[in-house]
């Protein structure tokens, strides 16, 4: 298994296991997709993720957007 500090030239989307405080690369790749926006996040720029949801976020505001949506009361 690779860690976020393994620097090898891989292309394509990586498969990641998000842990605290780091993530582990399950399948090598150069990026993951933001769960909210779908934007590609290069692994060396990945800073925000959810261990509980096992998903990545492009930046802090996007992570907060997801958290707020999760805690928003359901209409009905």
Order of alpha helices (4+ residues) and beta strands (2+ residues): beta-beta-beta-beta-beta-beta-beta-alpha
